Amino acid sequence: MSGTVSFWRVDLVHRLSPLWYATAMTQVRTTYVGIHEAKTHLSELIRRVAAGEEIVISRGGKPVARLSPVIRRVPILGVDEGVFTVPDDFNEMTEEELALFDGDEFEL
């Protein structure tokens, strides 16, 4: 079973906050190839996947694997601004806390 199909896919992309999602509709071109063809032309299939195509590999006419492009996520800085405030004494440590870093007084 070899052929090409185009369809629309809606991707949910997780950003920094677990409650914030961005949806992106993209048209995806999917090609179906047999396992023998995939083994013979793997480097060519990977080049096509890197260009944005999706490849479905089938064995005996039944899909068994999918090659798809890696989604590169770009962090969005400042999404959680104002959610957390750094306390004024954040960098200050007591003598007891400093002693823990020396390792001399460490006991299990």
ROPA-531549 format. One line per field, with one value per residue: residue number from 0; residue in one letter; x, y, z of N, C-alpha, C in turn. Coordinates in nm, 2 decimals, always signed. Layout:
! ROPA-531549
resi: NUM	...
resn: a	...
nc1: X	...
nc2: Y	...
nc3: Z	...
cac1: X	...
cac2: Y	...
cac3: Z	...
cc1: X	...
cc2: Y	...
cc3: Z	...
This chain:
! ROPA-531549
resi: 0	1	2	3	4	5	6	7	8	9	10	11	12	13	14	15	16	17	18	19	20	21	22	23	24	25	26	27	28	29	30	31	32	33	34	35	36	37	38	39	40	41	42	43	44	45	46	47	48	49	50	51	52	53	54	55	56	57	58	59	60	61	62	63	64	65	66	67	68	69	70	71	72	73	74	75	76	77	78	79	80	81	82	83	84	85	86	87	88	89	90	91	92	93	94	95	96	97	98	99	100	101	102	103	104	105	106	107
resn: m	s	g	t	v	s	f	w	r	v	d	l	v	h	r	l	s	p	l	w	y	a	t	a	m	t	q	v	r	t	t	y	v	g	i	h	e	a	k	t	h	l	s	e	l	i	r	r	v	a	a	g	e	e	i	v	i	s	r	g	g	k	p	v	a	r	l	s	p	v	i	r	r	v	p	i	l	g	v	d	e	g	v	f	t	v	p	d	d	f	n	e	m	t	e	e	e	l	a	l	f	d	g	d	e	f	e	l
nc1: +0.09	+0.09	+0.09	-0.03	-0.17	-0.35	-0.43	-0.59	-0.45	-0.49	-0.28	-0.20	+0.00	+0.20	+0.29	+0.49	+0.33	+0.12	-0.15	-0.18	-0.23	-0.15	-0.31	-0.26	-0.34	-0.24	-0.16	-0.10	+0.09	+0.06	+0.23	+0.20	+0.39	+0.52	+0.69	+0.92	+0.99	+1.03	+1.27	+1.44	+1.46	+1.52	+1.68	+1.59	+1.33	+1.35	+1.46	+1.24	+1.06	+1.19	+1.14	+0.88	+0.68	+0.47	+0.52	+0.38	+0.44	+0.37	+0.28	+0.19	-0.03	-0.13	-0.11	+0.19	+0.38	+0.49	+0.65	+0.73	+0.78	+0.99	+0.87	+0.97	+1.00	+0.97	+1.06	+0.85	+0.92	+0.83	+0.57	+0.46	+0.48	+0.45	+0.33	+0.48	+0.66	+0.98	+1.12	+1.25	+1.46	+1.58	+1.85	+1.98	+2.13	+2.11	+2.35	+2.35	+2.24	+2.45	+2.66	+2.58	+2.67	+2.94	+3.00	+3.13	+2.98	+2.79	+2.55	+2.41
nc2: -0.12	+0.20	+0.54	+0.89	+1.12	+1.41	+1.61	+1.80	+1.89	+1.94	+2.07	+2.05	+2.24	+2.23	+2.48	+2.67	+2.68	+2.44	+2.47	+2.62	+2.63	+2.62	+2.63	+2.50	+2.50	+2.29	+2.19	+1.87	+1.65	+1.32	+1.02	+0.69	+0.40	+0.08	-0.17	-0.28	-0.09	+0.13	+0.04	+0.03	+0.29	+0.46	+0.69	+0.88	+0.90	+1.01	+1.26	+1.38	+1.38	+1.56	+1.78	+1.83	+1.65	+1.36	+1.02	+0.71	+0.38	+0.06	-0.28	-0.56	-0.42	-0.29	-0.02	+0.03	+0.19	+0.54	+0.80	+1.12	+1.48	+1.64	+1.84	+2.15	+2.32	+2.65	+2.83	+3.06	+3.35	+3.50	+3.43	+3.34	+3.56	+3.75	+3.55	+3.44	+3.58	+3.68	+3.65	+3.91	+3.83	+3.62	+3.55	+3.54	+3.35	+3.16	+3.10	+2.83	+2.71	+2.78	+2.63	+2.37	+2.35	+2.33	+2.07	+1.95	+1.92	+1.74	+1.49	+1.16
nc3: +0.00	-0.11	-0.11	-0.12	+0.10	+0.19	+0.47	+0.73	+1.04	+1.39	+1.62	+1.96	+2.15	+2.42	+2.64	+2.87	+3.11	+3.26	+3.21	+2.98	+2.64	+2.30	+1.99	+1.67	+1.34	+1.09	+0.76	+0.67	+0.48	+0.42	+0.36	+0.26	+0.29	+0.22	+0.43	+0.32	+0.12	+0.28	+0.42	+0.21	+0.11	+0.32	+0.40	+0.21	+0.28	+0.54	+0.48	+0.35	+0.57	+0.74	+0.59	+0.65	+0.59	+0.66	+0.72	+0.69	+0.78	+0.66	+0.72	+0.55	+0.45	+0.67	+0.89	+1.09	+1.19	+1.24	+1.08	+1.18	+1.17	+1.41	+1.66	+1.73	+2.02	+2.13	+2.41	+2.58	+2.72	+3.03	+3.06	+3.30	+3.46	+3.75	+3.89	+4.09	+4.36	+4.44	+4.76	+4.97	+5.14	+5.01	+4.92	+5.16	+5.42	+5.72	+5.99	+6.06	+5.83	+5.65	+5.76	+5.69	+5.43	+5.45	+5.53	+5.75	+5.97	+5.91	+5.96	+5.95
cac1: +0.00	+0.17	+0.01	-0.02	-0.30	-0.33	-0.54	-0.56	-0.43	-0.48	-0.18	-0.20	+0.14	+0.22	+0.39	+0.55	+0.23	+0.04	-0.29	-0.18	-0.21	-0.16	-0.35	-0.21	-0.39	-0.14	-0.19	+0.00	+0.09	+0.10	+0.26	+0.20	+0.48	+0.54	+0.81	+1.03	+1.02	+1.09	+1.40	+1.52	+1.47	+1.51	+1.74	+1.51	+1.21	+1.39	+1.47	+1.10	+1.00	+1.25	+1.08	+0.74	+0.59	+0.45	+0.53	+0.32	+0.49	+0.27	+0.32	+0.08	-0.14	-0.18	-0.01	+0.26	+0.47	+0.47	+0.77	+0.68	+0.88	+1.00	+0.82	+1.07	+0.92	+1.05	+1.00	+0.80	+0.96	+0.74	+0.43	+0.42	+0.52	+0.36	+0.27	+0.57	+0.74	+1.10	+1.13	+1.36	+1.57	+1.61	+1.99	+2.04	+2.13	+2.15	+2.48	+2.32	+2.23	+2.58	+2.73	+2.54	+2.75	+3.08	+3.01	+3.19	+2.88	+2.68	+2.53	+2.29
cac2: +0.00	+0.31	+0.65	+1.01	+1.18	+1.54	+1.64	+1.91	+1.84	+2.04	+2.04	+2.12	+2.25	+2.26	+2.58	+2.67	+2.65	+2.32	+2.51	+2.71	+2.55	+2.69	+2.54	+2.54	+2.41	+2.28	+2.09	+1.77	+1.56	+1.19	+0.92	+0.55	+0.31	-0.06	-0.18	-0.30	+0.03	+0.21	+0.00	+0.05	+0.43	+0.53	+0.83	+0.97	+0.93	+1.10	+1.40	+1.42	+1.41	+1.68	+1.89	+1.85	+1.54	+1.26	+0.90	+0.60	+0.26	-0.05	-0.42	-0.63	-0.33	-0.24	+0.07	-0.01	+0.30	+0.67	+0.90	+1.26	+1.58	+1.67	+1.97	+2.23	+2.42	+2.77	+2.88	+3.20	+3.41	+3.60	+3.38	+3.33	+3.68	+3.79	+3.43	+3.42	+3.69	+3.64	+3.72	+4.00	+3.77	+3.50	+3.52	+3.54	+3.22	+3.16	+3.03	+2.69	+2.67	+2.78	+2.51	+2.25	+2.34	+2.30	+1.92	+1.91	+1.89	+1.66	+1.36	+1.09
cac3: +0.00	-0.12	-0.16	-0.05	+0.14	+0.26	+0.57	+0.83	+1.18	+1.49	+1.72	+2.09	+2.19	+2.56	+2.67	+3.00	+3.21	+3.21	+3.17	+2.86	+2.52	+2.17	+1.89	+1.54	+1.23	+0.98	+0.66	+0.67	+0.37	+0.47	+0.25	+0.31	+0.23	+0.27	+0.51	+0.23	+0.05	+0.39	+0.45	+0.09	+0.08	+0.45	+0.40	+0.13	+0.37	+0.65	+0.42	+0.33	+0.70	+0.78	+0.52	+0.71	+0.55	+0.76	+0.65	+0.77	+0.73	+0.68	+0.70	+0.51	+0.43	+0.80	+0.95	+1.21	+1.24	+1.17	+1.09	+1.17	+1.21	+1.55	+1.69	+1.81	+2.10	+2.17	+2.53	+2.58	+2.84	+3.09	+3.06	+3.44	+3.53	+3.86	+3.96	+4.21	+4.40	+4.52	+4.89	+4.99	+5.21	+4.93	+4.92	+5.29	+5.49	+5.86	+6.02	+6.06	+5.69	+5.59	+5.81	+5.62	+5.31	+5.49	+5.53	+5.87	+6.08	+5.85	+6.03	+5.90
cc1: +0.09	+0.09	+0.03	-0.15	-0.27	-0.45	-0.49	-0.55	-0.42	-0.39	-0.20	-0.05	+0.14	+0.32	+0.43	+0.45	+0.15	-0.10	-0.29	-0.14	-0.23	-0.21	-0.30	-0.27	-0.28	-0.19	-0.07	-0.02	+0.14	+0.12	+0.26	+0.30	+0.49	+0.68	+0.93	+1.08	+1.08	+1.24	+1.49	+1.55	+1.46	+1.56	+1.65	+1.38	+1.24	+1.41	+1.33	+1.03	+1.06	+1.19	+0.93	+0.64	+0.58	+0.45	+0.47	+0.37	+0.39	+0.33	+0.20	-0.05	-0.19	-0.07	+0.05	+0.35	+0.45	+0.60	+0.71	+0.79	+0.87	+0.95	+0.92	+0.99	+1.02	+0.98	+0.96	+0.83	+0.86	+0.60	+0.38	+0.46	+0.41	+0.30	+0.35	+0.65	+0.86	+1.11	+1.25	+1.48	+1.61	+1.75	+2.05	+2.02	+2.17	+2.29	+2.46	+2.31	+2.37	+2.67	+2.70	+2.62	+2.89	+3.10	+3.07	+3.09	+2.77	+2.67	+2.40	+2.21
cc2: +0.12	+0.43	+0.78	+1.07	+1.31	+1.56	+1.75	+1.85	+1.95	+2.00	+2.12	+2.12	+2.30	+2.37	+2.57	+2.63	+2.53	+2.35	+2.59	+2.63	+2.64	+2.60	+2.59	+2.44	+2.41	+2.17	+2.00	+1.68	+1.43	+1.09	+0.79	+0.47	+0.18	-0.07	-0.20	-0.17	+0.13	+0.17	+0.04	+0.20	+0.51	+0.67	+0.93	+1.00	+1.02	+1.25	+1.46	+1.46	+1.54	+1.80	+1.91	+1.74	+1.43	+1.13	+0.79	+0.47	+0.14	-0.18	-0.50	-0.54	-0.26	-0.14	+0.02	+0.09	+0.43	+0.75	+1.04	+1.35	+1.61	+1.82	+2.04	+2.34	+2.53	+2.82	+3.03	+3.26	+3.51	+3.55	+3.38	+3.45	+3.72	+3.68	+3.41	+3.54	+3.64	+3.72	+3.81	+3.93	+3.64	+3.46	+3.51	+3.40	+3.24	+3.09	+2.88	+2.64	+2.67	+2.67	+2.38	+2.23	+2.31	+2.15	+1.87	+1.86	+1.80	+1.52	+1.29	+1.03
cc3: +0.00	-0.17	-0.07	-0.02	+0.21	+0.35	+0.66	+0.97	+1.27	+1.60	+1.85	+2.14	+2.33	+2.58	+2.82	+3.11	+3.17	+3.17	+3.04	+2.74	+2.40	+2.07	+1.75	+1.44	+1.12	+0.88	+0.65	+0.55	+0.42	+0.35	+0.32	+0.23	+0.29	+0.35	+0.43	+0.16	+0.16	+0.42	+0.33	+0.08	+0.21	+0.45	+0.32	+0.21	+0.48	+0.60	+0.40	+0.47	+0.76	+0.71	+0.56	+0.67	+0.66	+0.68	+0.74	+0.70	+0.76	+0.65	+0.66	+0.49	+0.56	+0.86	+1.08	+1.27	+1.17	+1.19	+1.08	+1.22	+1.36	+1.57	+1.78	+1.89	+2.14	+2.30	+2.52	+2.71	+2.90	+3.10	+3.21	+3.53	+3.63	+3.94	+4.09	+4.23	+4.48	+4.64	+4.90	+5.05	+5.13	+4.93	+5.06	+5.36	+5.64	+5.88	+6.01	+5.91	+5.62	+5.64	+5.74	+5.49	+5.33	+5.49	+5.66	+5.97	+6.03	+5.92	+5.96	+6.01
